[in-house]
Amino acid sequence: MSIYIVIKKGDEMNKKGVSPLIATILLILFSIALGAVVMSWGEAYIEEKAEFVRGIQETTAGCDATSLNIIFVAGEPQICSMENNVMEAFLENGPSTELFDIQATVVGSEDAATKDSLLSEPMMPSDARKIMFKHPDVGEIRQIKLTPVIMQGRTLVPCPSKAIVVENINPC
């Protein structure tokens, strides 16, 4: 491949060309520069997508390791309803994950209500604790759902797949 420059001087035509070696070097340099630009753009794009996927995997893995349970005594769950819309529960955290909070959803005959924060301080792994919380009047209580909340990076993440659902709540 040769590149020619045509210079017209009067009636005379002179052909001066770029040598094939120089043309090849210029094409190689252009290809390398273009490849570097495309690779740097592609690297940033791939890193962004990898961070997104890694975040989803960490959240799933963190929730999979979470284990919140109601303590049972003589086969009875230790959760009950007190006067003035107060609930009392004895909970136990599993051995793997620190719980930063617990979210409660109370479903009654007239309404449903969610209480976002039940813990004053995180529950360490293998910790047991009595919690009490007040909820709005929802009528006769039909169900309580306790959802553990863990920390992923700097974000609190609820784990609905590990929630405890209790029905037939007895008075204390």
C-alpha positions, 0 to 999 in steps of 0.5 A: 500500500502506498500513499501518494502526494500529487504536486502540480508545478506548471504543466509538470506532474511529480509523484512523491509517495510515502514509503511503504515502511512509514505507512505501515508504522503509521497504521500500526500506531493508529491501531494501537492508539485506537485499541488503547482508547477502546480498552480503557472505556471497556475496562471502566464499563466492566468494572462498573457492572462488576461492582453492581453484581458484587453488591447483589451477591454480597447482600444475598450472601449476607442474608443467607447467613442470617438467622433470627429465631423466636425462643420457644419454652415448652413448645410455646413461642415466647411472643405475646401481646400486652395491654396498650398495643405493646408486644413482647418477644424473646429473640435469638440471633444465629451464630453467623451474622450481627443484626443491626436492627429488626423490623416488625409488621403487625397485621390486625383485623382492622389495619396493618402497621410497620415499626422500622426499628426495634433494637437500641443496639445491634445483636451480636451473633448467638445473642438472645434478647427480650424486645418490647415495642409499641405499635399503632392500634390495628384491631385484633392481632392476626400476625406479626412478621419480624424481619432482620436487618443487616449491614452491607458496606455502609447500608442497612439491608432488610432480609425479608427471606429470613423473616419470622412470621408468627400467628395466633399471638396470645396475651401476656 
